[in-house]
Amino acid sequence: QSHLVETGGGSVQSGGSLTLSCVWSEEFFNRDCMAWFRQAPGKEREGVAVTDSIGTPTYAGPVKGRFTISRDNTNRTLYLQMNDLQFEDTAMYYCASVDPEVTDCASVAGLSFDESQRYRFMEYWGRGTRVNISS
């Protein structure tokens, strides 16, 4: 059973919007640094956005101004509001908790790595939700 469960993916046309949610289990204590990553077919897993314990957001360059990350610790939910979606945003989107030993939460948004390295800086992953954008 995964500690993190993503929902909200789907298929929309270019310019559309989607909101992803990630609920964490009661057994999963709040983690200070939480992130959204994505992975397109044949590409590395890349950071999209990250938020620290008080909700300070950091975004990867390609999504700045279009995506908004937020968290509701009371309801154990991490969100990713995505506006003006483009074909290049098509990917599997993952929710993840950052390893507590990582002290620079903001830097996680700029990470990119092969899937085999996904536990190098991250502690837990959800199973992902698919986002498909048609032009």
C-alpha positions as CSV (number, residue, x, y, z in Angstrom):
1,Q,0.0,0.0,0.0
2,S,1.4,3.3,-1.1
3,H,1.6,6.1,1.4
4,L,0.8,8.6,-1.4
5,V,-2.1,8.3,-3.8
6,E,-2.5,10.7,-6.8
7,T,-5.7,11.5,-8.6
8,G,-6.9,14.1,-11.1
9,G,-5.1,13.2,-14.2
10,G,-6.9,13.0,-17.6
11,S,-7.0,14.1,-21.1
12,V,-7.5,17.8,-22.1
13,Q,-6.9,20.0,-25.0
14,S,-4.0,22.4,-25.3
15,G,-4.8,25.5,-23.2
16,G,-6.9,23.6,-20.7
17,S,-6.6,23.0,-17.0
18,L,-6.3,20.2,-14.6
19,T,-5.9,19.9,-10.8
20,L,-4.0,17.0,-9.4
21,S,-4.4,15.8,-5.8
22,C,-2.1,13.6,-3.7
23,V,-3.5,12.2,-0.4
24,W,-1.1,10.8,2.1
25,S,-2.1,8.0,4.6
26,E,-2.7,8.6,8.2
27,E,0.3,6.5,9.0
28,F,2.5,8.8,7.0
29,F,3.6,11.7,9.2
30,N,3.6,15.1,7.5
31,R,6.8,15.6,5.6
32,D,8.3,19.1,5.5
33,C,9.2,19.0,1.8
34,M,6.7,17.6,-0.8
35,A,7.1,17.6,-4.5
36,W,5.5,16.9,-7.8
37,F,7.5,15.2,-10.5
38,R,6.6,14.1,-14.0
39,Q,8.0,11.6,-16.5
40,A,7.3,11.5,-20.2
41,P,7.9,8.4,-22.3
42,G,11.6,7.9,-22.9
43,K,12.6,10.8,-20.8
44,E,14.0,11.3,-17.3
45,R,11.9,12.0,-14.3
46,E,11.9,15.7,-13.7
47,G,10.9,18.0,-10.9
48,V,7.8,20.2,-11.5
49,A,7.2,21.9,-8.2
50,V,8.0,21.6,-4.5
51,T,6.6,23.1,-1.3
52,D,8.1,23.2,2.1
53,S,6.3,22.8,5.4
54,I,4.9,26.3,5.5
55,G,3.8,26.2,1.8
56,T,6.6,28.1,0.2
57,P,6.6,27.0,-3.5
58,T,9.4,26.6,-6.0
59,Y,8.8,25.7,-9.6
60,A,10.7,24.3,-12.5
61,G,11.3,26.7,-15.4
62,P,8.9,25.2,-17.9
63,V,5.9,25.5,-15.6
64,K,6.5,28.8,-13.9
65,G,3.4,31.1,-14.2
66,R,1.2,28.2,-15.2
67,F,1.3,25.7,-12.3
68,T,0.5,26.2,-8.7
69,I,1.5,23.8,-5.9
70,S,-0.2,23.9,-2.5
71,R,-0.8,21.7,0.5
72,D,-3.4,21.2,3.1
73,N,-1.8,19.4,6.1
74,T,-5.1,19.1,7.9
75,N,-6.6,17.1,5.1
76,R,-3.3,15.4,4.2
77,T,-3.4,16.6,0.6
78,L,-0.9,18.0,-1.8
79,Y,-2.3,19.8,-4.9
80,L,-1.0,20.8,-8.3
81,Q,-3.2,23.3,-10.2
82,M,-2.1,23.2,-13.9
83,N,-3.3,26.0,-16.3
84,D,-2.6,26.6,-19.9
85,L,-1.5,23.0,-20.4
86,Q,0.6,22.3,-23.5
87,F,1.4,19.2,-25.4
88,E,4.8,19.2,-23.8
89,D,3.2,18.7,-20.4
90,T,2.0,15.3,-21.3
91,A,3.5,12.8,-18.8
92,M,2.9,10.6,-15.8
93,Y,2.8,12.9,-12.8
94,Y,4.0,11.7,-9.4
95,C,3.7,13.0,-5.9
96,A,6.7,12.4,-3.7
97,S,8.1,13.2,-0.3
98,V,11.7,14.5,-0.1
99,D,14.2,12.6,2.0
100,P,14.4,14.5,5.4
101,E,18.2,14.6,5.0
102,V,17.8,16.9,2.0
103,T,18.1,20.4,3.6
104,D,17.5,22.5,0.5
105,C,13.9,21.8,-0.3
106,A,13.7,24.4,-3.1
107,S,16.4,22.7,-5.1
108,V,14.3,19.6,-5.6
109,A,12.2,21.4,-8.2
110,G,15.2,21.5,-10.5
111,L,16.1,17.8,-10.3
112,S,16.1,15.4,-13.2
113,F,17.2,11.8,-13.0
114,D,16.8,8.4,-14.5
115,E,13.9,6.4,-12.9
116,S,16.5,4.0,-11.3
117,Q,17.8,6.9,-9.2
118,R,14.3,8.0,-7.9
119,Y,15.2,7.1,-4.3
120,R,18.4,9.0,-4.2
121,F,16.8,12.2,-2.8
122,M,13.2,11.1,-2.4
123,E,11.7,9.0,0.4
124,Y,8.3,7.9,-0.9
125,W,6.6,8.0,-4.3
126,G,3.0,7.6,-5.3
127,R,2.1,5.4,-8.3
128,G,1.3,8.4,-10.6
129,T,-1.6,9.8,-12.5
130,R,-1.5,10.3,-16.3
131,V,-1.9,13.6,-18.0
132,N,-2.4,13.7,-21.7
133,I,-2.6,17.0,-23.6
134,S,-3.9,17.0,-27.2
135,S,-3.0,19.9,-29.5
